[in-house]
Amino acid sequence: MNGGIIPSVAALLVQVALGLAVFLANRRRLANQCFLLLSLTIDLWLAGLLLAFTTSSSTVAQLAIRQASVAGVLYPWVLNLLRLSVRHQLRGWRDSKRGHHQLRCIGRTFSPRQQLRNFHQQRDGGGNQRRNN
């Protein structure tokens, strides 16, 4: 057992607890919801790094590094959503068209349907592409 596992798991638990504590303080406030989302994004990144450094399988390590990379891409977007919700004192997702648009873009980019589409395009060499909206 590696000496870095215990502090990493402790950091994961503290981050989840912090996010949940802020969220449960006021569930309907958009800033609290964004903070929970930010906390979960940080947890996703930490879990990916922990798994990548502790596994003995190269396939699992590759998957964990990809997971950590996705979390790294999501982090600035979620941080911007938190910034917008605090700065403009927004009450809900409908108040922020820009934030809602960003969230839809994140969902479309990382949805299983889009990932499957990207996988098939790579497998086919890009030759058999259908136009999907």
TIMI-2910 file (N, C-alpha, C, CB; in pm, 1 decimal, decimal comma, always signed):
<rs>
+----------+----------+----------+----------+----------+----------+----------+----------+----------+----------+----------+----------+------+
!      n_x !      n_y !      n_z !     ca_x !     ca_y !     ca_z !      c_x !      c_y !      c_z !     cb_x !     cb_y !     cb_z ! resn !
+----------+----------+----------+----------+----------+----------+----------+----------+----------+----------+----------+----------+------+
!    +84,1 !   -117,5 !     +0,0 !     +0,0 !     +0,0 !     +0,0 !    +88,5 !   +123,7 !     +0,0 !    -95,6 !     -0,1 !   +121,2 !  Met !
!    +61,2 !   +213,5 !    -89,8 !   +138,1 !   +335,4 !   -107,6 !   +106,8 !   +434,2 !     +3,9 !   +109,3 !   +398,0 !   -244,6 !  Asn !
!   +205,4 !   +512,2 !    +44,8 !   +186,3 !   +609,4 !   +151,8 !   +100,6 !   +727,9 !   +112,4 !   +318,1 !   +658,3 !   +198,6 !  Gly !
!    +79,1 !   +749,3 !    -17,1 !     -0,7 !   +862,6 !    -62,0 !   -149,3 !   +832,9 !    -73,0 !    +49,3 !   +909,3 !   -193,4 !  Gly !
!   -188,6 !   +709,7 !    -47,4 !   -329,6 !   +672,7 !    -62,5 !   -414,5 !   +734,1 !    +47,9 !   -345,5 !   +520,4 !    -62,0 !  Ile !
!   -368,6 !   +725,2 !   +170,4 !   -448,9 !   +774,4 !   +283,5 !   -472,4 !   +925,1 !   +274,6 !   -380,0 !   +740,6 !   +416,2 !  Ile !
!   -370,7 !  +1008,5 !   +248,4 !   -399,5 !  +1151,6 !   +234,1 !   -488,8 !  +1183,7 !   +114,5 !   -270,6 !  +1228,1 !   +221,5 !  Pro !
!   -474,7 !  +1107,7 !     +6,7 !   -557,7 !  +1132,1 !   -111,1 !   -704,1 !  +1098,6 !    -84,4 !   -506,6 !  +1050,8 !   -229,3 !  Ser !
!   -729,1 !   +986,9 !    -18,9 !   -866,4 !   +949,5 !    +15,5 !   -924,3 !  +1049,1 !   +115,4 !   -871,3 !   +806,1 !    +73,3 !  Val !
!   -841,1 !  +1094,9 !   +208,8 !   -887,9 !  +1195,6 !   +304,3 !   -925,0 !  +1325,6 !   +232,9 !   -780,3 !  +1222,7 !   +410,9 !  Ala !
!   -845,1 !  +1365,4 !   +134,2 !   -876,0 !  +1486,6 !    +57,2 !  -1005,6 !  +1469,5 !    -20,7 !   -760,9 !  +1520,5 !    -39,1 !  Ala !
!  -1028,0 !  +1350,2 !    -77,0 !  -1153,8 !  +1323,2 !   -147,8 !  -1273,5 !  +1336,6 !    -53,8 !  -1151,4 !  +1182,4 !   -210,2 !  Leu !
!  -1262,1 !  +1278,5 !    +63,9 !  -1372,9 !  +1283,2 !   +159,4 !  -1398,8 !  +1424,3 !   +209,8 !  -1344,6 !  +1191,5 !   +276,8 !  Leu !
!  -1292,7 !  +1498,4 !   +237,3 !  -1309,2 !  +1636,9 !   +284,0 !  -1372,3 !  +1722,3 !   +174,9 !  -1173,1 !  +1697,0 !   +326,9 !  Val !
!  -1331,1 !  +1702,2 !    +50,9 !  -1386,6 !  +1781,1 !    -59,2 !  -1534,9 !  +1752,5 !    -79,8 !  -1310,1 !  +1752,9 !   -188,2 !  Gln !
!  -1573,8 !  +1625,7 !    -72,4 !  -1715,4 !  +1590,8 !    -85,4 !  -1794,7 !  +1648,3 !    +31,5 !  -1733,5 !  +1437,5 !    -92,4 !  Val !
!  -1740,9 !  +1636,2 !   +151,5 !  -1810,5 !  +1688,6 !   +269,9 !  -1826,5 !  +1839,8 !   +261,4 !  -1734,6 !  +1651,0 !   +398,2 !  Ala !
!  -1724,7 !  +1908,8 !   +215,6 !  -1732,7 !  +2054,1 !   +201,6 !  -1837,9 !  +2094,2 !    +98,9 !  -1596,6 !  +2111,2 !   +161,9 !  Leu !
!  -1837,7 !  +2027,4 !    -14,9 !  -1937,0 !  +2056,6 !   -118,3 !  -2078,3 !  +2030,4 !    -70,7 !  -1909,3 !  +1974,6 !   -242,0 !  Gly !
!  -2098,2 !  +1917,9 !     -1,9 !  -2231,9 !  +1886,2 !    +48,7 !  -2275,8 !  +1982,0 !   +159,0 !  -2235,6 !  +1743,5 !   +100,5 !  Leu !
!  -2183,0 !  +2023,2 !   +244,6 !  -2218,0 !  +2117,0 !   +351,7 !  -2264,1 !  +2250,4 !   +295,0 !  -2098,7 !  +2138,5 !   +445,3 !  Ala !
!  -2193,4 !  +2299,1 !   +193,9 !  -2232,7 !  +2426,1 !   +131,4 !  -2366,1 !  +2410,2 !    +58,7 !  -2123,3 !  +2474,8 !    +32,9 !  Val !
!  -2383,6 !  +2299,6 !    -11,8 !  -2506,9 !  +2276,8 !    -85,2 !  -2626,7 !  +2265,0 !     +8,4 !  -2494,7 !  +2151,8 !   -170,1 !  Phe !
!  -2610,6 !  +2191,1 !   +116,5 !  -2721,3 !  +2170,2 !   +209,2 !  -2755,5 !  +2295,0 !   +290,0 !  -2688,5 !  +2057,1 !   +302,8 !  Leu !
!  -2664,6 !  +2391,0 !   +295,6 !  -2693,9 !  +2515,8 !   +365,2 !  -2807,7 !  +2590,2 !   +296,6 !  -2569,0 !  +2604,3 !   +371,7 !  Ala !
!  -2812,6 !  +2586,5 !   +163,7 !  -2922,1 !  +2647,6 !    +88,1 !  -2925,8 !  +2580,7 !    -48,7 !  -2904,1 !  +2803,9 !    +75,1 !  Asn !
!  -3010,5 !  +2481,6 !    -62,8 !  -3014,1 !  +2400,8 !   -184,1 !  -3059,5 !  +2478,3 !   -307,0 !  -3104,2 !  +2283,6 !   -163,7 !  Arg !
!  -3141,0 !  +2578,0 !   -288,0 !  -3198,9 !  +2648,9 !   -403,0 !  -3111,4 !  +2760,1 !   -456,1 !  -3331,6 !  +2705,6 !   -366,0 !  Arg !
!  -3010,6 !  +2800,5 !   -382,6 !  -2923,5 !  +2908,7 !   -428,8 !  -2828,5 !  +2855,5 !   -535,6 !  -2843,7 !  +2970,3 !   -310,4 !  Arg !
!  -2820,4 !  +2926,1 !   -645,7 !  -2740,2 !  +2881,6 !   -759,7 !  -2591,4 !  +2874,5 !   -725,2 !  -2761,4 !  +2975,1 !   -878,3 !  Leu !
!  -2543,1 !  +2967,4 !   -646,0 !  -2401,0 !  +2965,8 !   -609,7 !  -2366,5 !  +2839,1 !   -531,4 !  -2365,0 !  +3091,0 !   -526,7 !  Ala !
!  -2456,8 !  +2794,5 !   -445,6 !  -2431,9 !  +2672,3 !   -369,0 !  -2434,1 !  +2549,8 !   -460,0 !  -2535,9 !  +2657,0 !   -256,9 !  Asn !
!  -2523,4 !  +2549,2 !   -558,9 !  -2528,8 !  +2439,4 !   -654,2 !  -2401,5 !  +2434,8 !   -739,0 !  -2652,5 !  +2452,9 !   -744,2 !  Gln !
!  -2354,6 !  +2552,0 !   -779,5 !  -2231,0 !  +2558,5 !   -858,3 !  -2110,5 !  +2515,5 !   -775,5 !  -2209,3 !  +2700,2 !   -912,3 !  Cys !
!  -2110,8 !  +2549,4 !   -646,6 !  -2000,1 !  +2507,5 !   -560,7 !  -1998,5 !  +2356,0 !   -545,7 !  -2010,3 !  +2574,4 !   -422,7 !  Phe !
!  -2116,6 !  +2294,4 !   -533,5 !  -2122,2 !  +2148,6 !   -527,0 !  -2069,6 !  +2088,1 !   -657,0 !  -2266,4 !  +2100,7 !   -499,8 !  Leu !
!  -2107,3 !  +2145,5 !   -768,5 !  -2058,7 !  +2098,4 !   -898,1 !  -1906,2 !  +2112,9 !   -908,0 !  -2127,2 !  +2176,2 !  -1012,2 !  Leu !
!  -1854,8 !  +2224,5 !   -858,5 !  -1709,7 !  +2245,1 !   -856,9 !  -1641,2 !  +2142,9 !   -766,8 !  -1676,1 !  +2387,5 !   -810,2 !  Leu !
!  -1700,8 !  +2117,3 !   -652,3 !  -1645,1 !  +2019,8 !   -559,3 !  -1641,7 !  +1879,7 !   -621,0 !  -1726,3 !  +2018,2 !   -429,5 !  Ser !
!  -1748,2 !  +1842,9 !   -690,2 !  -1751,5 !  +1711,7 !   -755,4 !  -1651,7 !  +1703,2 !   -870,3 !  -1891,9 !  +1681,8 !   -806,8 !  Leu !
!  -1629,3 !  +1814,1 !   -939,4 !  -1529,4 !  +1816,8 !  -1046,4 !  -1389,3 !  +1796,6 !   -989,6 !  -1536,7 !  +1949,6 !  -1124,1 !  Thr !
!  -1361,2 !  +1861,9 !   -877,8 !  -1231,2 !  +1844,3 !   -812,5 !  -1215,3 !  +1700,5 !   -764,1 !  -1215,9 !  +1942,6 !   -694,2 !  Ile !
!  -1323,2 !  +1642,0 !   -710,5 !  -1318,7 !  +1502,0 !   -667,7 !  -1293,2 !  +1408,2 !   -784,9 !  -1449,0 !  +1463,8 !   -598,3 !  Asp !
!  -1354,9 !  +1436,3 !   -898,6 !  -1332,3 !  +1355,4 !  -1017,3 !  -1185,4 !  +1360,1 !  -1057,8 !  -1421,3 !  +1403,1 !  -1132,7 !  Leu !
!  -1126,8 !  +1478,5 !  -1051,6 !   -985,3 !  +1494,1 !  -1086,2 !   -896,3 !  +1419,1 !   -986,7 !   -946,9 !  +1643,6 !  -1089,5 !  Trp !
!   -923,6 !  +1436,6 !   -857,5 !   -843,0 !  +1368,1 !   -755,5 !   -856,5 !  +1216,4 !   -765,7 !   -884,3 !  +1414,4 !   -615,3 !  Leu !
!   -977,8 !  +1167,7 !   -790,4 !   -997,9 !  +1023,3 !   -802,8 !   -923,6 !   +967,9 !   -924,5 !  -1147,9 !   +990,8 !   -813,0 !  Ala !
!   -924,1 !  +1043,4 !  -1033,9 !   -850,6 !   +999,4 !  -1151,9 !   -700,9 !   +990,8 !  -1126,9 !   -877,5 !  +1092,7 !  -1267,1 !  Gly !
!   -647,8 !  +1091,7 !  -1058,4 !   -504,6 !  +1088,2 !  -1026,2 !   -470,9 !   +975,1 !   -930,2 !   -460,7 !  +1221,2 !   -966,2 !  Leu !
!   -555,1 !   +956,2 !   -829,6 !   -530,9 !   +849,6 !   -732,3 !   -532,2 !   +713,6 !   -801,1 !   -636,3 !   +853,6 !   -619,9 !  Leu !
!   -630,4 !   +691,1 !   -886,3 !   -638,6 !   +563,6 !   -956,1 !   -521,5 !   +545,0 !  -1052,4 !   -770,6 !   +553,6 !  -1031,7 !  Leu !
!   -481,1 !   +650,8 !  -1119,9 !   -370,4 !   +639,7 !  -1214,7 !   -238,1 !   +605,5 !  -1145,7 !   -355,6 !   +769,6 !  -1292,4 !  Ala !
!   -216,5 !   +660,2 !  -1027,0 !    -90,5 !   +637,3 !   -957,6 !    -87,6 !   +509,2 !   -875,6 !    -61,3 !   +752,6 !   -868,8 !  Phe !
!   -203,4 !   +449,4 !   -848,9 !   -204,1 !   +330,7 !   -762,7 !   -231,2 !   +201,2 !   -837,2 !   -306,5 !   +347,1 !   -655,2 !  Thr !
!   -273,5 !   +207,2 !   -960,9 !   -306,2 !    +84,8 !  -1034,3 !   -180,5 !    +20,0 !  -1090,8 !   -405,3 !   +115,0 !  -1147,4 !  Thr !
!   -191,3 !   -109,3 !  -1114,2 !    -79,5 !   -180,0 !  -1177,1 !   -108,7 !   -211,2 !  -1323,7 !    -49,3 !   -309,4 !  -1101,3 !  Ser !
!   -230,4 !   -185,7 !  -1367,3 !   -269,7 !   -212,1 !  -1504,5 !   -253,9 !    -85,3 !  -1588,9 !   -414,9 !   -263,6 !  -1510,3 !  Ser !
!   -192,2 !   -100,2 !  -1703,6 !   -173,1 !    +15,9 !  -1791,0 !   -304,6 !    +61,5 !  -1853,2 !    -72,4 !    -16,7 !  -1901,0 !  Ser !
!   -396,7 !    -30,8 !  -1875,9 !   -526,7 !     +6,0 !  -1932,1 !   -607,0 !    +90,0 !  -1833,9 !   -605,6 !   -119,0 !  -1970,7 !  Thr !
!   -607,2 !    +49,5 !  -1707,8 !   -678,3 !   +125,0 !  -1604,2 !   -611,8 !   +260,6 !  -1584,6 !   -681,2 !    +46,3 !  -1470,5 !  Val !
!   -479,8 !   +264,5 !  -1588,0 !   -408,7 !   +391,1 !  -1573,8 !   -441,7 !   +485,8 !  -1689,0 !   -257,8 !   +366,7 !  -1567,1 !  Ala !
!   -450,9 !   +432,8 !  -1809,6 !   -485,7 !   +515,5 !  -1924,9 !   -626,4 !   +572,7 !  -1909,6 !   -475,2 !   +433,8 !  -2054,9 !  Gln !
!   -720,9 !   +491,8 !  -1865,7 !   -857,8 !   +538,1 !  -1844,2 !   -862,9 !   +643,7 !  -1733,4 !   -949,4 !   +419,6 !  -1809,1 !  Leu !
!   -787,1 !   +622,6 !  -1626,8 !   -785,0 !   +717,8 !  -1516,4 !   -723,4 !   +851,5 !  -1557,9 !   -708,1 !   +659,4 !  -1398,7 !  Ala !
!   -621,6 !   +847,7 !  -1640,0 !   -560,0 !   +971,5 !  -1688,6 !   -657,3 !  +1047,3 !  -1778,3 !   -429,2 !   +941,1 !  -1765,1 !  Ile !
!   -733,2 !   +975,4 !  -1859,5 !   -835,3 !  +1041,1 !  -1942,1 !   -943,8 !  +1103,6 !  -1855,4 !   -897,9 !   +940,8 !  -2040,2 !  Arg !
!   -982,9 !  +1033,6 !  -1750,9 !  -1083,2 !  +1086,7 !  -1658,7 !  -1032,1 !  +1213,7 !  -1592,0 !  -1120,2 !   +981,9 !  -1552,3 !  Gln !
!   -908,7 !  +1212,7 !  -1548,1 !   -850,5 !  +1331,3 !  -1485,3 !   -839,0 !  +1445,8 !  -1585,9 !   -712,2 !  +1298,5 !  -1426,2 !  Ala !
!   -811,7 !  +1413,9 !  -1710,6 !   -803,6 !  +1517,4 !  -1813,9 !   -940,0 !  +1580,6 !  -1840,2 !   -747,5 !  +1458,7 !  -1943,6 !  Ser !
!  -1044,0 !  +1499,2 !  -1842,6 !  -1179,7 !  +1552,7 !  -1859,9 !  -1215,4 !  +1644,4 !  -1743,8 !  -1282,9 !  +1438,2 !  -1871,1 !  Val !
!  -1180,6 !  +1603,6 !  -1623,6 !  -1207,8 !  +1688,2 !  -1506,4 !  -1128,6 !  +1818,1 !  -1514,5 !  -1173,3 !  +1613,2 !  -1375,9 !  Ala !
!  -1007,8 !  +1811,6 !  -1567,1 !   -928,2 !  +1932,6 !  -1583,6 !   -988,2 !  +2029,1 !  -1683,8 !   -789,1 !  +1897,0 !  -1625,8 !  Gly !
!  -1055,0 !  +1975,3 !  -1785,9 !  -1122,9 !  +2059,9 !  -1884,2 !  -1249,9 !  +2119,8 !  -1824,0 !  -1156,7 !  +1979,1 !  -2011,6 !  Val !
!  -1319,3 !  +2041,7 !  -1743,5 !  -1443,9 !  +2089,3 !  -1682,7 !  -1419,8 !  +2195,7 !  -1575,8 !  -1519,5 !  +1972,7 !  -1622,0 !  Leu !
!  -1305,1 !  +2190,8 !  -1510,1 !  -1278,6 !  +2279,5 !  -1397,2 !  -1293,8 !  +2429,3 !  -1430,7 !  -1139,5 !  +2253,8 !  -1346,1 !  Tyr !
!  -1233,0 !  +2481,9 !  -1537,3 !  -1250,9 !  +2624,9 !  -1565,4 !  -1395,1 !  +2662,1 !  -1598,8 !  -1161,5 !  +2665,8 !  -1679,5 !  Pro !
!  -1467,6 !  +2573,3 !  -1667,5 !  -1607,0 !  +2602,5 !  -1700,2 !  -1691,8 !  +2611,9 !  -1573,8 !  -1663,6 !  +2495,2 !  -1793,9 !  Trp !
!  -1674,3 !  +2514,6 !  -1484,4 !  -1753,1 !  +2514,1 !  -1361,1 !  -1712,2 !  +2631,5 !  -1272,1 !  -1735,5 !  +2380,1 !  -1285,4 !  Val !
!  -1584,0 !  +2664,0 !  -1270,8 !  -1538,8 !  +2779,5 !  -1193,7 !  -1599,9 !  +2908,6 !  -1248,3 !  -1385,4 !  +2788,4 !  -1195,5 !  Leu !
!  -1612,8 !  +2919,0 !  -1379,6 !  -1676,3 !  +3035,2 !  -1440,0 !  -1825,0 !  +3040,7 !  -1405,6 !  -1657,2 !  +3033,2 !  -1591,5 !  Asn !
!  -1892,0 !  +2926,5 !  -1402,9 !  -2032,4 !  +2923,8 !  -1361,3 !  -2047,8 !  +2973,2 !  -1218,1 !  -2089,6 !  +2782,2 !  -1374,6 !  Leu !
!  -1957,3 !  +2931,4 !  -1131,2 !  -1961,3 !  +2978,0 !   -992,3 !  -1936,8 !  +3128,5 !   -986,0 !  -1856,6 !  +2903,1 !   -906,7 !  Leu !
!  -1842,3 !  +3176,1 !  -1064,1 !  -1813,6 !  +3319,6 !  -1067,3 !  -1934,7 !  +3399,3 !  -1114,5 !  -1693,9 !  +3347,8 !  -1158,1 !  Arg !
!  -1999,5 !  +3352,7 !  -1220,7 !  -2117,1 !  +3422,0 !  -1272,4 !  -2231,0 !  +3422,6 !  -1171,7 !  -2163,3 !  +3357,7 !  -1401,9 !  Leu !
!  -2250,2 !  +3311,6 !  -1103,8 !  -2361,2 !  +3304,4 !  -1008,3 !  -2337,7 !  +3394,1 !   -887,9 !  -2382,0 !  +3160,9 !   -962,1 !  Ser !
!  -2213,7 !  +3409,9 !   -846,6 !  -2184,2 !  +3496,2 !   -732,1 !  -2185,8 !  +3643,0 !   -773,2 !  -2047,9 !  +3459,9 !   -671,0 !  Val !
!  -2124,6 !  +3672,6 !   -886,1 !  -2113,2 !  +3812,1 !   -928,1 !  -2248,8 !  +3875,2 !   -962,1 !  -2021,1 !  +3821,8 !  -1048,1 !  Arg !
!  -2332,8 !  +3799,5 !  -1030,5 !  -2460,8 !  +3854,4 !  -1073,5 !  -2575,0 !  +3819,2 !   -978,9 !  -2493,3 !  +3805,4 !  -1211,9 !  His !
!  -2545,2 !  +3750,3 !   -871,0 !  -2643,2 !  +3710,7 !   -770,1 !  -2765,5 !  +3646,1 !   -834,5 !  -2685,6 !  +3831,8 !   -686,6 !  Gln !
!  -2740,4 !  +3547,5 !   -916,5 !  -2847,3 !  +3479,1 !   -987,8 !  -2918,9 !  +3382,7 !   -894,3 !  -2791,9 !  +3404,4 !  -1110,4 !  Leu !
!  -3048,4 !  +3369,0 !   -913,3 !  -3128,7 !  +3283,6 !   -825,5 !  -3148,4 !  +3143,1 !   -881,3 !  -3263,3 !  +3347,2 !   -801,5 !  Arg !
!  -3138,2 !  +3127,6 !  -1010,6 !  -3159,7 !  +2995,7 !  -1069,6 !  -3092,2 !  +2984,8 !  -1204,5 !  -3308,3 !  +2966,8 !  -1083,4 !  Gly !
!  -3100,2 !  +2865,1 !  -1263,1 !  -3034,4 !  +2840,5 !  -1390,9 !  -3100,1 !  +2920,1 !  -1502,8 !  -3036,9 !  +2691,7 !  -1424,1 !  Trp !
!  -3227,1 !  +2948,7 !  -1492,1 !  -3295,7 !  +3023,6 !  -1597,5 !  -3257,0 !  +3171,0 !  -1597,8 !  -3445,9 !  +3010,2 !  -1581,4 !  Arg !
!  -3207,7 !  +3221,8 !  -1485,5 !  -3163,3 !  +3361,1 !  -1480,1 !  -3037,4 !  +3383,6 !  -1562,0 !  -3138,8 !  +3402,9 !  -1336,3 !  Asp !
!  -2958,5 !  +3280,8 !  -1577,4 !  -2830,4 !  +3293,5 !  -1646,4 !  -2834,2 !  +3217,2 !  -1777,8 !  -2715,2 !  +3242,3 !  -1557,7 !  Ser !
!  -2861,9 !  +3287,6 !  -1886,1 !  -2864,3 !  +3220,7 !  -2015,8 !  -2725,4 !  +3172,1 !  -2054,4 !  -2919,1 !  +3314,7 !  -2123,5 !  Lys !
!  -2625,2 !  +3252,5 !  -2019,2 !  -2488,5 !  +3213,3 !  -2053,6 !  -2446,6 !  +3089,7 !  -1975,5 !  -2390,9 !  +3328,4 !  -2026,4 !  Arg !
!  -2477,1 !  +3087,4 !  -1846,1 !  -2442,5 !  +2970,7 !  -1765,1 !  -2517,4 !  +2846,9 !  -1809,4 !  -2471,0 !  +2997,9 !  -1619,3 !  Gly !
!  -2645,1 !  +2863,6 !  -1843,2 !  -2725,4 !  +2751,5 !  -1889,9 !  -2671,4 !  +2700,4 !  -2023,2 !  -2873,4 !  +2792,5 !  -1903,6 !  His !
!  -2630,5 !  +2792,2 !  -2109,1 !  -2572,4 !  +2753,2 !  -2238,5 !  -2442,9 !  +2675,8 !  -2217,1 !  -2546,2 !  +2877,6 !  -2326,7 !  His !
!  -2359,1 !  +2722,6 !  -2123,8 !  -2234,5 !  +2652,3 !  -2096,2 !  -2261,7 !  +2512,2 !  -2043,2 !  -2149,9 !  +2731,1 !  -1996,1 !  Gln !
!  -2361,8 !  +2500,1 !  -1957,3 !  -2393,6 !  +2369,2 !  -1901,7 !  -2443,7 !  +2274,2 !  -2010,4 !  -2498,1 !  +2382,6 !  -1790,7 !  Leu !
!  -2524,3 !  +2324,3 !  -2103,9 !  -2570,7 !  +2241,0 !  -2214,2 !  -2453,5 !  +2198,9 !  -2302,7 !  -2676,3 !  +2315,7 !  -2297,2 !  Arg !
!  -2358,6 !  +2289,6 !  -2326,4 !  -2241,2 !  +2256,0 !  -2408,1 !  -2157,2 !  +2147,7 !  -2341,0 !  -2155,2 !  +2381,4 !  -2433,1 !  Cys !
!  -2142,6 !  +2157,8 !  -2209,1 !  -2067,8 !  +2056,3 !  -2134,6 !  -2138,7 !  +1921,8 !  -2147,8 !  -2053,2 !  +2096,4 !  -1984,7 !  Ile !
!  -2270,1 !  +1922,8 !  -2131,0 !  -2346,7 !  +1799,3 !  -2140,4 !  -2338,7 !  +1736,4 !  -2278,6 !  -2490,4 !  +1825,3 !  -2104,9 !  Gly !
!  -2344,4 !  +1818,5 !  -2381,6 !  -2336,4 !  +1765,5 !  -2517,8 !  -2196,8 !  +1712,8 !  -2549,2 !  -2375,4 !  +1873,1 !  -2618,9 !  Arg !
!  -2095,2 !  +1782,3 !  -2501,7 !  -1958,4 !  +1743,6 !  -2532,6 !  -1920,7 !  +1611,9 !  -2468,0 !  -1862,7 !  +1851,3 !  -2488,7 !  Thr !
!  -1960,7 !  +1592,5 !  -2343,2 !  -1916,8 !  +1475,0 !  -2268,5 !  -2026,7 !  +1371,3 !  -2249,5 !  -1864,7 !  +1517,0 !  -2134,6 !  Phe !
!  -2134,1 !  +1379,4 !  -2326,6 !  -2241,9 !  +1281,7 !  -2314,8 !  -2196,6 !  +1148,1 !  -2372,3 !  -2369,5 !  +1331,5 !  -2386,8 !  Ser !
!  -2252,0 !  +1038,9 !  -2322,7 !  -2215,4 !   +907,6 !  -2377,5 !  -2245,9 !   +896,5 !  -2526,9 !  -2288,8 !   +797,5 !  -2302,2 !  Pro !
!  -2351,4 !   +960,9 !  -2571,3 !  -2386,6 !   +956,2 !  -2713,3 !  -2277,0 !  +1020,6 !  -2798,5 !  -2521,6 !  +1027,0 !  -2737,8 !  Arg !
!  -2227,0 !  +1136,4 !  -2753,4 !  -2121,3 !  +1204,3 !  -2827,9 !  -1991,1 !  +1124,6 !  -2821,9 !  -2099,5 !  +1346,2 !  -2772,8 !  Gln !
!  -1960,6 !  +1065,1 !  -2706,6 !  -1839,0 !   +985,4 !  -2695,1 !  -1845,8 !   +863,5 !  -2786,2 !  -1816,7 !   +942,0 !  -2549,6 !  Gln !
!  -1963,5 !   +800,5 !  -2795,5 !  -1980,1 !   +686,0 !  -2883,3 !  -1965,0 !   +727,4 !  -3029,7 !  -2116,6 !   +620,5 !  -2860,2 !  Leu !
!  -2019,4 !   +843,5 !  -3064,8 !  -2006,8 !   +896,2 !  -3199,6 !  -1859,2 !   +921,2 !  -3232,9 !  -2088,8 !  +1026,0 !  -3214,7 !  Arg !
!  -1785,3 !   +980,1 !  -3138,7 !  -1642,7 !  +1004,9 !  -3161,0 !  -1565,6 !   +874,3 !  -3176,0 !  -1584,1 !  +1087,0 !  -3045,9 !  Asn !
!  -1602,1 !   +773,2 !  -3096,3 !  -1536,2 !   +643,0 !  -3104,7 !  -1556,1 !   +580,7 !  -3241,6 !  -1588,8 !   +549,2 !  -2996,4 !  Phe !
!  -1680,5 !   +585,5 !  -3293,4 !  -1708,1 !   +526,4 !  -3424,2 !  -1637,8 !   +603,0 !  -3536,1 !  -1858,8 !   +523,0 !  -3449,9 !  His !
!  -1627,1 !   +734,6 !  -3522,5 !  -1557,0 !   +812,5 !  -3624,1 !  -1408,7 !   +777,2 !  -3626,0 !  -1575,5 !   +962,9 !  -3599,1 !  Gln !
!  -1349,6 !   +756,9 !  -3508,3 !  -1208,6 !   +719,0 !  -3503,8 !  -1188,6 !   +578,7 !  -3558,9 !  -1155,1 !   +727,6 !  -3360,6 !  Gln !
!  -1279,8 !   +488,9 !  -3526,7 !  -1268,2 !   +351,2 !  -3571,4 !  -1283,9 !   +340,6 !  -3722,7 !  -1371,8 !   +264,5 !  -3501,6 !  Arg !
!  -1378,7 !   +417,4 !  -3777,9 !  -1403,0 !   +413,5 !  -3921,6 !  -1304,1 !   +498,2 !  -3999,6 !  -1543,0 !   +459,4 !  -3951,3 !  Asp !
!  -1219,7 !   +568,3 !  -3932,7 !  -1124,6 !   +654,3 !  -4000,8 !  -1187,1 !   +783,2 !  -4050,2 !  -1063,2 !   +581,3 !  -4115,7 !  Gly !
!  -1304,9 !   +814,7 !  -3999,5 !  -1370,3 !   +939,5 !  -4037,8 !  -1442,6 !   +931,7 !  -4170,1 !  -1270,4 !  +1048,8 !  -4043,5 !  Gly !
!  -1440,1 !   +815,7 !  -4238,0 !  -1502,3 !   +805,3 !  -4368,1 !  -1652,9 !   +793,1 !  -4364,4 !  -1446,7 !   +690,6 !  -4439,2 !  Gly !
!  -1704,3 !   +724,5 !  -4263,5 !  -1848,0 !   +699,6 !  -4254,1 !  -1909,6 !   +793,1 !  -4151,1 !  -1876,3 !   +552,1 !  -4217,2 !  Asn !
!  -1921,8 !   +918,8 !  -4187,4 !  -1975,9 !  +1017,2 !  -4094,1 !  -2117,5 !  +1054,4 !  -4133,5 !  -1887,3 !  +1142,4 !  -4089,3 !  Gln !
!  -2205,1 !  +1053,3 !  -4034,8 !  -2341,4 !  +1098,7 !  -4056,2 !  -2356,6 !  +1236,8 !  -3994,7 !  -2444,1 !   +999,1 !  -3995,8 !  Arg !
!  -2444,5 !  +1313,0 !  -4049,8 !  -2471,9 !  +1447,8 !  -3997,1 !  -2577,9 !  +1434,2 !  -3888,3 !  -2519,8 !  +1546,9 !  -4111,3 !  Arg !
!  -2536,7 !  +1457,4 !  -3762,4 !  -2629,1 !  +1451,2 !  -3648,6 !  -2634,3 !  +1586,5 !  -3581,5 !  -2586,5 !  +1342,0 !  -3547,1 !  Asn !
!  -2754,0 !  +1630,4 !  -3545,5 !  -2769,1 !  +1758,3 !  -3475,8 !  -2791,2 !  +1735,8 !  -3331,1 !  -2882,6 !  +1839,3 !  -3532,8 !  Asn !
+----------+----------+----------+----------+----------+----------+----------+----------+----------+----------+----------+----------+------+
</rs>
